[in-house]
Amino acid sequence: MLPKELFVRIITEDLRDQTMTATVNDEFAQSIKKCLTEKGIPPLRTTLSDWTLDNELILFKGKAYIPPNIDLC
């Protein structure tokens, strides 16, 4: 399971934009997006219904996925 600190409930527009930009180069984020668009099997021990896309922002159980990116910390 992914650590809780990778997810937040609410983010500002600026952080949202930065997060969506950072996911472009994040392999894990790209694999989740691919699973969602192609109805595939998600990584780790999660179900596809745990993941959603909100205008290209990846959500896990309603919380934003924040990629490990030095500029976002």
C-alpha positions as CSV (number, residue, x, y, z in Angstrom):
1,M,0.0,0.0,0.0
2,L,1.2,3.5,-0.7
3,P,2.1,5.7,2.3
4,K,-0.6,8.2,3.4
5,E,1.7,11.2,3.0
6,L,1.5,10.8,-0.8
7,F,-2.1,11.8,-0.7
8,V,-4.0,15.0,0.3
9,R,-7.7,15.9,0.4
10,I,-7.7,19.5,-0.9
11,I,-5.1,21.3,-3.0
12,T,-4.8,24.8,-4.5
13,E,-5.0,25.5,-8.2
14,D,-1.3,26.1,-8.4
15,L,-0.4,22.9,-6.6
16,R,-3.0,21.1,-8.8
17,D,-1.2,22.4,-11.9
18,Q,2.2,21.5,-10.6
19,T,1.0,18.0,-9.6
20,M,-0.5,17.3,-13.1
21,T,2.7,18.5,-14.7
22,A,4.8,16.3,-12.4
23,T,2.7,13.2,-13.2
24,V,3.7,13.4,-16.9
25,N,7.2,12.1,-16.0
26,D,6.1,9.8,-13.1
27,E,6.0,6.1,-14.2
28,F,3.6,5.1,-11.4
29,A,1.2,7.9,-12.3
30,Q,1.3,7.0,-16.0
31,S,0.6,3.3,-15.2
32,I,-2.4,4.3,-13.2
33,K,-3.7,6.6,-16.0
34,K,-3.2,3.7,-18.4
35,C,-5.1,1.3,-16.2
36,L,-8.0,3.8,-15.8
37,T,-8.3,4.5,-19.5
38,E,-7.9,0.9,-20.6
39,K,-9.7,-0.7,-17.6
40,G,-6.5,-2.7,-16.7
41,I,-5.2,-4.1,-13.4
42,P,-3.7,-1.4,-11.1
43,P,-0.3,-1.8,-9.5
44,L,0.1,-2.8,-5.9
45,R,-2.8,-4.3,-3.9
46,T,-5.5,-1.9,-4.9
47,T,-8.6,-2.2,-7.0
48,L,-9.4,-0.1,-10.1
49,S,-12.3,1.5,-8.3
50,D,-9.9,3.0,-5.7
51,W,-8.5,5.2,-8.5
52,T,-10.2,8.0,-10.4
53,L,-9.2,10.8,-12.7
54,D,-10.5,14.3,-12.0
55,N,-9.6,16.5,-15.0
56,E,-6.2,14.6,-15.3
57,L,-5.6,14.7,-11.5
58,I,-5.1,11.2,-10.2
59,L,-7.2,10.4,-7.1
60,F,-6.8,7.4,-4.8
61,K,-10.0,7.0,-2.6
62,G,-10.8,10.7,-3.2
63,K,-7.3,12.0,-2.3
64,A,-4.9,13.5,-4.7
65,Y,-1.8,11.4,-5.6
66,I,1.3,13.6,-5.3
67,P,4.3,12.2,-7.2
68,P,7.7,12.1,-5.4
69,N,9.0,15.3,-6.9
70,I,11.5,17.6,-5.2
71,D,9.7,20.7,-6.6
72,L,6.4,19.7,-5.0
73,C,7.9,19.1,-1.5
